[in-house]
C-alpha cells in the first residue's frame, strides 16, 4: 500500500475484535496484511491477532503513554508515502481508546483517513440490552476523580435517553453504587466478557446488579453498563418522603444512610436527595428533644 510519486500515505483506522478473534472483517484482515506499518496499542496483543489469521507485518507501539511522542514520527512516515494501520486492543481506535491525536494530526496535514469498521462494544451491548435504542448517549469511561465523576452523573440524572458507560472490573461495583445514589434505583444491563467464552448479561435494577456482584469473589473482564434514561416521575411530596423516613427510622433505628437508601429505592428517588431530607429531619428531632 505504499504510494509513489511523492504522494502521502493513507492512515487506516482499523476496528479489531473485542474478544472473539473471529469477529473481524475480511477488509480489515486485508488491510492489516498490506499496509507498511501497524501502529498498535499493545504489540503483543495485536501480534497474537495477526498470528491467528496468518498475517505478518511490522508493528510499532502506539498507546496513551507514548502517543504524544509517537504521533510526529508516524506523521512523518505518512508524509513520506507509507501506509499505516492504527489499531487498539479491542474495538475502534479513538473511541475511548488511543488514536484521536494521530487522526487529528493526519487530517490537519491533508492525509487521507480511511475507517475500516467492525465490531463495537457499545453497539454490541445495546443490541442485546432490551433498552430503547432509538437514541442513546455514550459516555465511555466516567471521570476518574470522584468529585468530577459525581458532577458528571448529576448532569446526566435527568437525561431521558439510554446511557452507556464503560468501566473497569475493579471499579464497576463502586460506580454502580454511585449511580444508584445519584440517579435512583434504575433498570440497567451489565454486559461483561462480550463475545468471549464467559459472556454475561446481568439485567435488573441497579440494586440487584450490585447485590449480584457484591457476592462474587471478583469481577473479571471489561464491563459495559447500560442504564435506562430518566422516566417521567410522579412528583413525590416532601411529606411523603418524610413519612417514609420516619417509618424506616422507627423500624430500623439504624444509620441515616441505610434508611435513605431504603426510602430512595421505594419511591425511585436519588439517595442523595433523600439523604438531605433525612439530615434535616434528624436536626429537627434533635431540637425537639432539647
C-alpha positions in Angstrom: 0.0 0.0 0.0 3.0 2.3 -0.4 2.4 5.4 -2.5 4.5 6.5 -5.4 5.2 9.9 -7.0 5.7 11.6 -3.6 2.1 11.1 -2.6 1.3 10.9 1.1 0.4 7.6 2.6 -3.1 6.7 4.0 -4.0 6.2 7.6 -6.3 3.3 8.1 -8.4 3.3 11.3 -8.9 -0.5 11.7 -11.5 -1.9 14.1 -10.4 -5.2 15.7 -12.3 -7.8 17.8 -13.5 -7.0 21.3 -12.9 -10.6 22.3 -13.5 -13.4 19.8 -10.7 -13.3 17.3 -13.1 -14.4 14.5 -15.1 -11.1 14.8 -13.0 -9.3 12.2 -13.9 -8.3 8.7 -12.2 -9.5 5.5 -11.4 -6.0 4.6 -9.7 -5.4 8.0 -7.6 -8.6 7.5 -6.5 -7.5 4.0 -5.6 -4.0 5.3 -3.5 -5.3 8.2 -1.6 -7.5 5.8 -0.9 -4.9 3.1 -0.1 -1.7 5.0 3.6 -0.7 5.6 3.2 -0.4 9.3 0.7 -1.3 12.1 0.5 1.1 15.0 -0.8 -1.0 17.9 -1.9 -0.2 21.4 -0.2 -3.4 22.6 2.1 -5.0 20.0 2.0 -8.4 21.8 -1.8 -8.4 21.8 -2.0 -7.4 18.1 0.8 -9.8 17.3 -1.4 -12.7 18.6 -4.3 -11.5 16.5 -2.2 -11.3 13.3 -0.7 -14.7 14.0 -4.1 -16.2 14.5 -5.0 -15.0 11.0 -1.6 -15.9 9.5 -0.6 -12.3 8.9 2.9 -11.0 9.2 3.7 -7.3 9.3 5.7 -4.6 11.0 4.4 -3.5 14.4 5.1 -0.4 16.5 3.5 0.5 19.8 1.1 3.5 20.0 -0.7 3.9 23.3 -1.8 6.6 25.8 1.6 6.8 27.4 3.6 7.4 24.1 1.1 8.8 21.6 2.2 12.3 22.1 5.8 11.4 21.3 5.0 8.8 18.6 2.5 10.9 16.6 5.1 13.1 14.9 7.1 10.1 13.8 4.1 8.3 12.4 3.0 11.6 10.7 6.5 11.7 9.1 6.1 8.2 7.8 2.7 9.0 6.3 4.0 12.2 4.6 6.8 10.1 3.2 4.3 7.8 1.5 4.0 4.9 3.9 0.6 3.5 4.7 -0.2 3.0 8.4 -3.0 0.9 10.1 -4.0 2.2 13.5 -5.4 -0.5 15.9 -6.2 -0.8 19.6 -6.5 -3.9 21.8 -10.3 -4.1 21.2 -12.8 -2.2 19.1 -12.4 1.0 17.3 -9.4 3.3 17.8 -10.1 6.8 19.2 -13.4 5.6 20.8 -12.4 5.5 24.5 -9.1 4.3 23.2 -5.8 5.9 21.9 -5.9 7.2 18.3 -7.6 10.6 18.4 -4.3 12.5 18.4 -3.0 10.8 15.3 -6.3 11.0 13.4 -6.5 14.7 14.2 -2.9 15.3 13.1 -3.4 13.4 9.8 -6.5 15.4 8.9 -4.6 18.7 9.7 -1.9 17.6 7.3 -4.3 16.6 4.5 -3.6 12.9 4.9 -6.5 10.6 3.9 -8.0 8.8 6.9 -9.8 5.6 6.0 -12.1 3.9 8.5 -12.3 0.1 8.4 -15.4 -0.6 10.5 -16.2 -3.6 12.6 -17.4 -4.8 16.0 -18.1 -2.2 18.7 -18.6 -2.9 22.4 -21.2 -0.2 22.8 -23.3 -1.3 19.8 -22.9 -5.0 20.7 -24.1 -4.3 24.2 -27.1 -2.1 23.4 -28.2 -4.5 20.6 -28.8 -7.2 23.3 -29.8 -5.0 26.2 -33.5 -4.7 25.5 -33.5 -1.0 26.3 -34.5 1.9 23.9 -32.0 2.2 21.1 -33.7 5.0 19.0 -31.4 7.4 20.8 -28.7 7.0 23.4 -25.8 8.8 25.0 -22.4 7.1 25.0 -20.3 8.4 28.0 -17.5 5.9 27.8 -15.3 5.7 30.9 -16.5 8.0 33.6 -14.2 10.6 35.1 -11.5 9.1 37.4 -11.7 11.8 40.1 -14.8 11.2 42.4 -15.9 14.9 42.6 -15.8 15.2 38.8 -17.5 11.9 38.3 -20.3 12.7 40.7 -20.8 16.0 38.9 -20.9 14.1 35.6 -23.6 11.8 36.9 -25.7 14.6 38.4 -25.6 16.4 35.0 -26.9 13.2 33.4 -29.6 12.4 36.0 -32.5 14.0 34.1 -31.4 12.7 30.7 -34.2 10.6 29.1 -32.0 8.8 26.6 -30.4 5.5 27.4 -27.0 5.9 29.0 -23.9 3.7 28.1 -20.8 3.6 30.2 -17.5 1.7 30.1 -15.9 0.7 33.3 -13.0 -1.4 34.6 -14.0 -4.6 36.5 -12.2 -3.4 39.7 -14.3 -0.2 39.8 -17.7 -1.3 38.4 -19.3 -2.2 41.8 -18.4 1.2 43.4 -19.5 3.0 40.2 -22.9 1.3 40.2 -23.4 2.3 43.9 -22.7 5.9 42.9 -25.1 5.7 40.0 -27.9 4.4 42.3 -27.2 7.2 44.8 -27.4 9.9 42.2 -30.0 8.6 39.8 -32.1 6.3 41.9 -32.6 2.5 41.5 -33.0 2.4 37.8 -33.1 -0.6 35.5 -29.7 -1.5 34.0 -27.9 -4.1 32.0 -24.3 -5.0 32.8 -22.5 -6.6 29.8 -19.3 -8.5 30.7 -16.8 -10.5 28.6 -18.9 -9.9 25.4 -18.1 -12.3 22.6 -15.9 -14.4 24.9 -16.4 -17.8 26.5 -17.8 -16.4 29.7 -20.0 -13.7 28.1 -22.6 -12.5 30.6 -25.6 -10.1 30.6 -26.9 -9.2 34.0 -30.3 -7.5 33.9 -32.3 -5.8 36.7 -32.4 -2.8 39.0 -29.1 -1.3 39.9 -29.6 -2.6 43.5 -30.0 -6.1 42.1 -26.9 -5.9 40.0 -24.9 -4.5 42.9 -26.1 -7.4 45.1 -25.1 -9.9 42.5 -21.6 -8.5 42.1 -21.1 -8.0 45.9 -21.4 -11.7 46.5 -18.8 -12.7 43.9 -15.1 -13.1 44.9 -14.1 -10.8 42.0 -15.4 -9.3 38.7 -13.4 -10.1 35.6 -13.4 -8.6 32.1 -14.1 -5.1 30.8 -17.7 -4.0 31.5 -20.2 -2.1 29.5 -23.1 -0.8 31.6 -26.3 0.4 30.1 -28.8 2.3 32.2 -32.3 3.3 31.4 -32.9 7.0 30.9 -34.8 9.2 33.3 -38.6 8.4 33.2 -41.4 10.9 33.8 -41.7 10.7 37.5 -44.8 11.2 39.6 -44.0 14.0 42.0 -43.3 12.6 45.4 -44.1 15.2 48.0 -41.7 16.1 50.8 -44.4 15.0 53.3 -44.5 11.5 51.8 -40.7 11.3 51.8 -40.6 12.4 55.5 -43.3 9.9 56.4 -41.3 7.1 54.8 -38.1 8.2 56.6 -39.9 8.4 60.0 -41.4 4.9 59.4 -38.0 3.5 58.4 -36.2 5.1 61.3 -38.7 3.8 63.8 -38.5 0.3 62.3 -34.7 0.1 61.6 -33.4 2.5 64.1 -30.2 2.4 62.1 -27.9 4.8 60.2 -29.5 7.6 58.2 -27.6 6.4 55.1 -29.3 3.0 55.2 -32.7 4.5 55.9 -32.2 6.9 53.0 -31.3 4.0 50.7 -34.5 2.1 51.6 -36.8 5.2 51.1 -35.0 6.1 47.8 -35.5 2.6 46.4 -39.1 2.6 47.5 -40.0 5.8 45.6 -37.4 5.6 42.8 -35.6 8.7 44.0 -32.0 9.7 44.3 -30.5 8.5 47.6 -28.6 11.8 47.9 -31.8 13.9 47.8 -33.5 11.6 50.3 -30.4 11.8 52.5 -30.5 15.6 52.6 -34.1 15.4 53.8 -33.2 12.8 56.4 -30.5 15.1 57.8 -33.0 17.9 58.1 -35.4 15.5 59.9 -32.6 14.4 62.2 -31.8 18.0 63.1 -35.4 18.9 63.8 -35.8 15.8 66.0 -32.7 16.7 68.0 -34.1 20.2 68.6 -37.4 18.8 69.9 -35.5 16.6 72.3 -33.5 19.5 73.6 
